[in-house]
Amino acid sequence: MNYMLEPGMLVRHPQQLDWGVGQVQSRVGDRITVNFEHQGKVTIDGRIITLEPVWSVDHKD
């Protein structure tokens, strides 16, 4: 599934849900850089972790 990720897409880390929603910054091969709401910028090894796309985000005011 990571092969479909493009900059700007929203994702979640399946093992780090407390990081919140992240926005893909770049994907070069299996290296995916994501800026997460509560964790900041993280580089993910796509051979190990399959990020979950987020198709809609509920905003609570």
PDB file as gemmi writes it, atoms N, CA and C in Angstrom:
CRYST1    1.000    1.000    1.000  90.00  90.00  90.00 P 1                      
ATOM      1  N   MET A   1       0.808  -1.198   0.000  1.00  0.00           N  
ATOM      2  CA  MET A   1       0.000   0.000   0.000  1.00  0.00           C  
ATOM      3  C   MET A   1       0.854   1.265   0.000  1.00  0.00           C  
ATOM      4  N   ASN A   2       2.043   1.212   0.597  1.00  0.00           N  
ATOM      5  CA  ASN A   2       2.906   2.393   0.656  1.00  0.00           C  
ATOM      6  C   ASN A   2       3.273   2.910  -0.733  1.00  0.00           C  
ATOM      7  N   TYR A   3       3.292   2.045  -1.723  1.00  0.00           N  
ATOM      8  CA  TYR A   3       3.657   2.451  -3.076  1.00  0.00           C  
ATOM      9  C   TYR A   3       2.686   3.486  -3.636  1.00  0.00           C  
ATOM     10  N   MET A   4       1.491   3.573  -3.067  1.00  0.00           N  
ATOM     11  CA  MET A   4       0.475   4.521  -3.538  1.00  0.00           C  
ATOM     12  C   MET A   4       0.623   5.905  -2.898  1.00  0.00           C  
ATOM     13  N   LEU A   5       1.439   6.013  -1.859  1.00  0.00           N  
ATOM     14  CA  LEU A   5       1.538   7.267  -1.125  1.00  0.00           C  
ATOM     15  C   LEU A   5       2.261   8.341  -1.930  1.00  0.00           C  
ATOM     16  N   GLU A   6       1.706   9.542  -1.861  1.00  0.00           N  
ATOM     17  CA  GLU A   6       2.290  10.696  -2.540  1.00  0.00           C  
ATOM     18  C   GLU A   6       2.324  11.866  -1.565  1.00  0.00           C  
ATOM     19  N   PRO A   7       3.219  12.827  -1.772  1.00  0.00           N  
ATOM     20  CA  PRO A   7       3.242  14.002  -0.915  1.00  0.00           C  
ATOM     21  C   PRO A   7       1.861  14.650  -0.830  1.00  0.00           C  
ATOM     22  N   GLY A   8       1.504  15.035   0.392  1.00  0.00           N  
ATOM     23  CA  GLY A   8       0.224  15.675   0.638  1.00  0.00           C  
ATOM     24  C   GLY A   8      -0.837  14.735   1.170  1.00  0.00           C  
ATOM     25  N   MET A   9      -0.661  13.423   0.959  1.00  0.00           N  
ATOM     26  CA  MET A   9      -1.646  12.464   1.447  1.00  0.00           C  
ATOM     27  C   MET A   9      -1.591  12.376   2.967  1.00  0.00           C  
ATOM     28  N   LEU A  10      -2.742  12.078   3.570  1.00  0.00           N  
ATOM     29  CA  LEU A  10      -2.840  11.925   5.018  1.00  0.00           C  
ATOM     30  C   LEU A  10      -2.789  10.449   5.391  1.00  0.00           C  
ATOM     31  N   VAL A  11      -2.052  10.145   6.459  1.00  0.00           N  
ATOM     32  CA  VAL A  11      -1.857   8.758   6.886  1.00  0.00           C  
ATOM     33  C   VAL A  11      -1.845   8.661   8.412  1.00  0.00           C  
ATOM     34  N   ARG A  12      -1.952   7.427   8.891  1.00  0.00           N  
ATOM     35  CA  ARG A  12      -1.745   7.105  10.301  1.00  0.00           C  
ATOM     36  C   ARG A  12      -0.702   5.995  10.373  1.00  0.00           C  
ATOM     37  N   HIS A  13       0.057   6.007  11.454  1.00  0.00           N  
ATOM     38  CA  HIS A  13       0.999   4.924  11.736  1.00  0.00           C  
ATOM     39  C   HIS A  13       0.214   3.888  12.541  1.00  0.00           C  
ATOM     40  N   PRO A  14       0.069   2.659  12.060  1.00  0.00           N  
ATOM     41  CA  PRO A  14      -0.795   1.672  12.718  1.00  0.00           C  
ATOM     42  C   PRO A  14      -0.362   1.290  14.129  1.00  0.00           C  
ATOM     43  N   GLN A  15       0.903   1.494  14.459  1.00  0.00           N  
ATOM     44  CA  GLN A  15       1.390   1.124  15.789  1.00  0.00           C  
ATOM     45  C   GLN A  15       1.629   2.334  16.690  1.00  0.00           C  
ATOM     46  N   GLN A  16       1.340   3.522  16.170  1.00  0.00           N  
ATOM     47  CA  GLN A  16       1.565   4.754  16.933  1.00  0.00           C  
ATOM     48  C   GLN A  16       0.370   5.692  16.757  1.00  0.00           C  
ATOM     49  N   LEU A  17      -0.821   5.230  17.103  1.00  0.00           N  
ATOM     50  CA  LEU A  17      -2.030   6.018  16.886  1.00  0.00           C  
ATOM     51  C   LEU A  17      -1.997   7.342  17.639  1.00  0.00           C  
ATOM     52  N   ASP A  18      -1.250   7.407  18.747  1.00  0.00           N  
ATOM     53  CA  ASP A  18      -1.158   8.649  19.509  1.00  0.00           C  
ATOM     54  C   ASP A  18      -0.390   9.741  18.765  1.00  0.00           C  
ATOM     55  N   TRP A  19       0.293   9.398  17.678  1.00  0.00           N  
ATOM     56  CA  TRP A  19       0.964  10.402  16.862  1.00  0.00           C  
ATOM     57  C   TRP A  19      -0.037  11.241  16.073  1.00  0.00           C  
ATOM     58  N   GLY A  20      -1.261  10.756  15.947  1.00  0.00           N  
ATOM     59  CA  GLY A  20      -2.288  11.471  15.194  1.00  0.00           C  
ATOM     60  C   GLY A  20      -2.128  11.272  13.698  1.00  0.00           C  
ATOM     61  N   VAL A  21      -2.797  12.122  12.960  1.00  0.00           N  
ATOM     62  CA  VAL A  21      -2.755  12.067  11.495  1.00  0.00           C  
ATOM     63  C   VAL A  21      -1.469  12.730  11.029  1.00  0.00           C  
ATOM     64  N   GLY A  22      -0.867  12.140  10.005  1.00  0.00           N  
ATOM     65  CA  GLY A  22       0.348  12.710   9.438  1.00  0.00           C  
ATOM     66  C   GLY A  22       0.174  13.020   7.968  1.00  0.00           C  
ATOM     67  N   GLN A  23       0.935  13.977   7.491  1.00  0.00           N  
ATOM     68  CA  GLN A  23       0.912  14.319   6.067  1.00  0.00           C  
ATOM     69  C   GLN A  23       2.234  13.868   5.451  1.00  0.00           C  
ATOM     70  N   VAL A  24       2.122  13.087   4.375  1.00  0.00           N  
ATOM     71  CA  VAL A  24       3.315  12.600   3.680  1.00  0.00           C  
ATOM     72  C   VAL A  24       4.050  13.795   3.083  1.00  0.00           C  
ATOM     73  N   GLN A  25       5.345  13.895   3.402  1.00  0.00           N  
ATOM     74  CA  GLN A  25       6.192  14.953   2.860  1.00  0.00           C  
ATOM     75  C   GLN A  25       6.929  14.470   1.607  1.00  0.00           C  
ATOM     76  N   SER A  26       7.385  13.209   1.649  1.00  0.00           N  
ATOM     77  CA  SER A  26       8.095  12.645   0.496  1.00  0.00           C  
ATOM     78  C   SER A  26       8.116  11.129   0.603  1.00  0.00           C  
ATOM     79  N   ARG A  27       8.326  10.495  -0.545  1.00  0.00           N  
ATOM     80  CA  ARG A  27       8.523   9.044  -0.601  1.00  0.00           C  
ATOM     81  C   ARG A  27       9.594   8.777  -1.634  1.00  0.00           C  
ATOM     82  N   VAL A  28      10.709   8.222  -1.187  1.00  0.00           N  
ATOM     83  CA  VAL A  28      11.810   7.860  -2.075  1.00  0.00           C  
ATOM     84  C   VAL A  28      12.072   6.383  -1.847  1.00  0.00           C  
ATOM     85  N   GLY A  29      11.633   5.573  -2.794  1.00  0.00           N  
ATOM     86  CA  GLY A  29      11.742   4.130  -2.613  1.00  0.00           C  
ATOM     87  C   GLY A  29      10.901   3.708  -1.421  1.00  0.00           C  
ATOM     88  N   ASP A  30      11.529   3.058  -0.447  1.00  0.00           N  
ATOM     89  CA  ASP A  30      10.827   2.590   0.746  1.00  0.00           C  
ATOM     90  C   ASP A  30      10.905   3.580   1.909  1.00  0.00           C  
ATOM     91  N   ARG A  31      11.559   4.720   1.700  1.00  0.00           N  
ATOM     92  CA  ARG A  31      11.693   5.725   2.762  1.00  0.00           C  
ATOM     93  C   ARG A  31      10.594   6.778   2.596  1.00  0.00           C  
ATOM     94  N   ILE A  32       9.759   6.889   3.636  1.00  0.00           N  
ATOM     95  CA  ILE A  32       8.623   7.804   3.597  1.00  0.00           C  
ATOM     96  C   ILE A  32       8.778   8.794   4.740  1.00  0.00           C  
ATOM     97  N   THR A  33       8.798  10.074   4.426  1.00  0.00           N  
ATOM     98  CA  THR A  33       8.881  11.106   5.456  1.00  0.00           C  
ATOM     99  C   THR A  33       7.484  11.662   5.678  1.00  0.00           C  
ATOM    100  N   VAL A  34       7.060  11.657   6.944  1.00  0.00           N  
ATOM    101  CA  VAL A  34       5.711  12.068   7.318  1.00  0.00           C  
ATOM    102  C   VAL A  34       5.802  13.080   8.451  1.00  0.00           C  
ATOM    103  N   ASN A  35       4.985  14.124   8.384  1.00  0.00           N  
ATOM    104  CA  ASN A  35       4.893  15.096   9.468  1.00  0.00           C  
ATOM    105  C   ASN A  35       3.613  14.809  10.243  1.00  0.00           C  
ATOM    106  N   PHE A  36       3.761  14.217  11.453  1.00  0.00           N  
ATOM    107  CA  PHE A  36       2.620  13.835  12.276  1.00  0.00           C  
ATOM    108  C   PHE A  36       2.221  14.970  13.216  1.00  0.00           C  
ATOM    109  N   GLU A  37       0.901  15.044  13.510  1.00  0.00           N  
ATOM    110  CA  GLU A  37       0.344  16.082  14.383  1.00  0.00           C  
ATOM    111  C   GLU A  37       1.058  16.169  15.727  1.00  0.00           C  
ATOM    112  N   HIS A  38       1.253  15.032  16.379  1.00  0.00           N  
ATOM    113  CA  HIS A  38       1.748  15.028  17.750  1.00  0.00           C  
ATOM    114  C   HIS A  38       3.155  14.443  17.899  1.00  0.00           C  
ATOM    115  N   GLN A  39       3.828  14.196  16.784  1.00  0.00           N  
ATOM    116  CA  GLN A  39       5.168  13.614  16.842  1.00  0.00           C  
ATOM    117  C   GLN A  39       6.176  14.406  16.020  1.00  0.00           C  
ATOM    118  N   GLY A  40       5.684  15.161  15.056  1.00  0.00           N  
ATOM    119  CA  GLY A  40       6.582  15.900  14.186  1.00  0.00           C  
ATOM    120  C   GLY A  40       7.022  15.047  13.008  1.00  0.00           C  
ATOM    121  N   LYS A  41       8.138  15.432  12.418  1.00  0.00           N  
ATOM    122  CA  LYS A  41       8.620  14.779  11.204  1.00  0.00           C  
ATOM    123  C   LYS A  41       9.324  13.466  11.538  1.00  0.00           C  
ATOM    124  N   VAL A  42       8.885  12.392  10.852  1.00  0.00           N  
ATOM    125  CA  VAL A  42       9.427  11.053  11.078  1.00  0.00           C  
ATOM    126  C   VAL A  42       9.688  10.404   9.727  1.00  0.00           C  
ATOM    127  N   THR A  43      10.813   9.707   9.603  1.00  0.00           N  
ATOM    128  CA  THR A  43      11.091   8.920   8.404  1.00  0.00           C  
ATOM    129  C   THR A  43      10.752   7.466   8.705  1.00  0.00           C  
ATOM    130  N   ILE A  44       9.897   6.891   7.857  1.00  0.00           N  
ATOM    131  CA  ILE A  44       9.385   5.533   8.037  1.00  0.00           C  
ATOM    132  C   ILE A  44      10.046   4.612   7.017  1.00  0.00           C  
ATOM    133  N   ASP A  45      10.424   3.428   7.459  1.00  0.00           N  
ATOM    134  CA  ASP A  45      10.917   2.392   6.545  1.00  0.00           C  
ATOM    135  C   ASP A  45       9.708   1.602   6.061  1.00  0.00           C  
ATOM    136  N   GLY A  46       9.298   1.828   4.837  1.00  0.00           N  
ATOM    137  CA  GLY A  46       8.111   1.209   4.264  1.00  0.00           C  
ATOM    138  C   GLY A  46       8.224  -0.299   4.089  1.00  0.00           C  
ATOM    139  N   ARG A  47       9.430  -0.851   4.224  1.00  0.00           N  
ATOM    140  CA  ARG A  47       9.587  -2.311   4.176  1.00  0.00           C  
ATOM    141  C   ARG A  47       9.103  -2.939   5.468  1.00  0.00           C  
ATOM    142  N   ILE A  48       9.063  -2.129   6.542  1.00  0.00           N  
ATOM    143  CA  ILE A  48       8.698  -2.627   7.864  1.00  0.00           C  
ATOM    144  C   ILE A  48       7.293  -2.197   8.275  1.00  0.00           C  
ATOM    145  N   ILE A  49       6.941  -0.952   7.975  1.00  0.00           N  
ATOM    146  CA  ILE A  49       5.662  -0.375   8.397  1.00  0.00           C  
ATOM    147  C   ILE A  49       4.818  -0.043   7.179  1.00  0.00           C  
ATOM    148  N   THR A  50       3.549  -0.472   7.201  1.00  0.00           N  
ATOM    149  CA  THR A  50       2.595  -0.076   6.167  1.00  0.00           C  
ATOM    150  C   THR A  50       1.691   0.992   6.762  1.00  0.00           C  
ATOM    151  N   LEU A  51       1.837   2.205   6.270  1.00  0.00           N  
ATOM    152  CA  LEU A  51       1.026   3.311   6.761  1.00  0.00           C  
ATOM    153  C   LEU A  51      -0.403   3.169   6.261  1.00  0.00           C  
ATOM    154  N   GLU A  52      -1.352   3.656   7.066  1.00  0.00           N  
ATOM    155  CA  GLU A  52      -2.771   3.556   6.729  1.00  0.00           C  
ATOM    156  C   GLU A  52      -3.263   4.896   6.187  1.00  0.00           C  
ATOM    157  N   PRO A  53      -3.756   4.928   4.962  1.00  0.00           N  
ATOM    158  CA  PRO A  53      -4.294   6.187   4.412  1.00  0.00           C  
ATOM    159  C   PRO A  53      -5.489   6.665   5.225  1.00  0.00           C  
ATOM    160  N   VAL A  54      -5.625   7.970   5.348  1.00  0.00           N  
ATOM    161  CA  VAL A  54      -6.763   8.591   6.018  1.00  0.00           C  
ATOM    162  C   VAL A  54      -7.539   9.315   4.927  1.00  0.00           C  
ATOM    163  N   TRP A  55      -8.775   8.905   4.714  1.00  0.00           N  
ATOM    164  CA  TRP A  55      -9.559   9.472   3.624  1.00  0.00           C  
ATOM    165  C   TRP A  55     -10.395  10.658   4.051  1.00  0.00           C  
ATOM    166  N   SER A  56     -10.660  10.776   5.359  1.00  0.00           N  
ATOM    167  CA  SER A  56     -11.363  11.963   5.856  1.00  0.00           C  
ATOM    168  C   SER A  56     -10.944  12.193   7.290  1.00  0.00           C  
ATOM    169  N   VAL A  57     -10.959  13.450   7.689  1.00  0.00           N  
ATOM    170  CA  VAL A  57     -10.547  13.805   9.038  1.00  0.00           C  
ATOM    171  C   VAL A  57     -11.699  14.562   9.685  1.00  0.00           C  
ATOM    172  N   ASP A  58     -12.105  14.097  10.871  1.00  0.00           N  
ATOM    173  CA  ASP A  58     -13.133  14.806  11.634  1.00  0.00           C  
ATOM    174  C   ASP A  58     -12.457  15.898  12.452  1.00  0.00           C  
ATOM    175  N   HIS A  59     -12.906  17.136  12.251  1.00  0.00           N  
ATOM    176  CA  HIS A  59     -12.373  18.246  13.030  1.00  0.00           C  
ATOM    177  C   HIS A  59     -13.335  18.564  14.152  1.00  0.00           C  
ATOM    178  N   LYS A  60     -12.815  18.606  15.366  1.00  0.00           N  
ATOM    179  CA  LYS A  60     -13.661  18.924  16.523  1.00  0.00           C  
ATOM    180  C   LYS A  60     -13.328  20.329  16.978  1.00  0.00           C  
ATOM    181  N   ASP A  61     -14.324  21.186  16.993  1.00  0.00           N  
ATOM    182  CA  ASP A  61     -14.119  22.582  17.392  1.00  0.00           C  
ATOM    183  C   ASP A  61     -14.436  22.779  18.845  1.00  0.00           C  
TER     184      ASP A  61                                                      
END                                                                             
